[in-house]
Amino acid sequence: MKVHLLWVGRKGKREPESELCQRYLTRLESRVRFSEKVLKPFQGGNQSTTDIQQRESARLLAELNPDDYLILCDERGKNVSSKGLAKLFADRERAAARRLVFCIGGAMGVADALRQRADFMLSLSQMTLPHALARVLLVEQIYRAHCINSGHPYHHEG
C-alpha cells in the first residue's frame, strides 16, 4: 500500500519543523512507499474565506484518484490513539487499499466538498496547529503506526 501526504502550505527547507519531518520521512523509507505533494496556498487578494476554501479544496480534490482512501485532518474529525491509527492502517491493508491519502487543508480550512469526499476525518488536536507542525505530528504518527504494526520497539505503552 502506498501512503501519500497532500497538503496546502509552503515547504521551507530551513524551518526546524521541516528538519524534524525529514527525520521521520527517512525512517519511513524502509517501511512504506511514502510520497507527498505540497500545494501553494491560494493567493486571492480580496477573496472571502469561503472562496479560498473552495479553490484550495478543488485543487486538493483534483489530486485524488477515485479509489484513494482519503483521511482528512480536520478539527471536526475523530480523535484516535496511536494504536487506533495503526489499526486503521492494518484495516486498509487488509482491504487492499491501493493508496492511503492523508490531507492537510489550507490555513482557512477546507470546503464541505472535501469533507464529503473524505473516507475518514482525523483530528490531530482540538487546538489549531500551524501547517508545518501538523505535518510533523502526522508524519511521526504514520511512522509510529507502522512501528506498532511491525512490532518495532519505537512505541511504548505507559
PyMOL commands that set and color helices and strands:
alter all, ss='L'
color gray80, all
select helices_A, chain A and resi 16-28+49-62+82-94+112-117+131-150
alter helices_A, ss='H'
color red, helices_A
select strands_A, chain A and resi 2-8+33-39+69-78+99-104+120-122
alter strands_A, ss='S'
color yellow, strands_A
deselect
rebuild
show_as cartoon
